[in-house]
Amino acid sequence: MSQMDQCIPLHLLLSTARAAQHPVAVRGQQVFNFSQFSLECARWRAAFAAQAGTRFVLYFNDTFSFSAALFGAWHAGKCVYLPADILPATLAALGREVDGFAGDIALPDLIEASAASDAVLKMHEWQALVPSAIGLVVYTSGSTGEPSAIPKRLSQMFEEVASLASCFDTQLGAATVLATVSHQHIYGLLFRVLWPLASGRIFATSRLAFSEDIASALRLCESSILVSSPAHLKRLSVDLDWASGTRGLKSIFCSGGPLSDQALADCCNILGQAPLEVYGSSETGGVAWRQRKDASALAWQALPGVAIRIADENLQVCSAHLFDPGWLATADRVRMSGERFELIGRVDRIIKIEEKRVSLTAIEAALISTGLLSEVRIVPLPGTRLTLGVVAVPSMQGWVLHDTSGKMALNEALRAALSSAVESSVMPRRWRYRWALPHNAQSKTTEAALLALFDPRRPEARLLTHTGDSAQFRIEVADKLPYFDGHFKNFPILAGVTQIEWAILLGRELFELAPQFMHMDGVKFQHVITVGHSLLLELAIKHNVASPTPIGDSAAGVGALNTTLSFKFSSDAGQHSSGRILFGPALAKAA
């Protein structure tokens, strides 16, 4: 794309058509133009128009397929629900709220793009969308509790896209939009779908999950924009060829949480520039932005059309990005810095334990100040008595203490540091140390994911090595594991199915595995695992992608992605077990 077309208001995107050959999206070597996009939107419009309901779930891995289904649903007058995942519990909850499902979901009776002929579909003219219509329901990240549904008018999203375009378009030009974040979240939807469609930029259809993927995609683009998050930018590998790809990198956008000082330095050193950080939430939409030259530059500048004010240190915003007119109070404490503002903390992380008010933010700050941790989250643990749990990523100094003197030594060092600031009755009781905080496809650390780390069935695994396609863990087999109950009396043995479960659990946390379990090959159990074994778990993955199907086919043009996860458990006693587990795509129709 040598020249970018004029920015088009999104409610007129299809009724005020671009040139037929204008490129919209790229999937591998295949480029889809505006004519193909419009036709695929028409297929979905016809399919949704044939449905009696008004509320439909969309979940697609491929961004082109998602975009066409999204606009097709909107032009059929439907409201789209965007789940962050398609876990059984998520789908069950959504099933009580919506009238149907479409996309890469293993459910029967999915809505599929219309099989009507191209000639028939082209006969129907496009009308402008109604901006006041409620066209979307997204969900909060769940970082502070259960995810909540948030409705969005089309005008909210379209006005935010116009704000982004007026602020940044002139400096970006006709670059290809690459992304590490999912379009199933409002940030990804805006930055990798709606804004590119409005501004005429081409977007890549696949999400870049790893540093290797980012580096490779940058090298293939003459000019690019990277839409990312702190979770990805703080894990950039220095051992890759970045120089040949970053020469064409126009800009990096980052949202989803604060970018650490170290991640900022890494971006500048590895990618050659500081990211444009965007501050906002699912409720507020985009609020402000900044681009820091160094870690001392903290102030945020409001986006065009966004008004801000402060009441009792609380940030309040007013903009067309909100569902209702007027001022909305956020949960962020701020202070003004000239015409800009600085974030100084949250106001909603106070809980009561034993009738005492406890600031989770203050405990986290005290733990970070020890130098033993680089990241930490405090999570309330339910039970007969509310207690606090710590999920932390140790610093190099912290890992040295952990590995040389044991987990209890690190626990005690941190408790000692807290003793002057936290009463003994509210001191954290349980500790989990990880290579990284858990994060979902939207790069959010949810409370549910943190609580899952305290499940007694979960092994406490120490990550030893990790590359794009392999990893090694050290797992100490403790006698407190519930898997030993009744298996067997006086001779506890770790069941083979548990070993497979651990391999899949840890594999999914490190690698981008296809969603559907298919089958296992070559599984062998050579020696039993008993209490006290110090296990080495070795994992490796291999991706196999089949040829893509044509656009308009029921597979929506996406080639089948299969992933093989190989595992091996060993110890000083020798090899205990090994095998291969095959995962495939979530099929549109249940087998």
Disulfide bonds with the S-S distance in Angstrom:
none
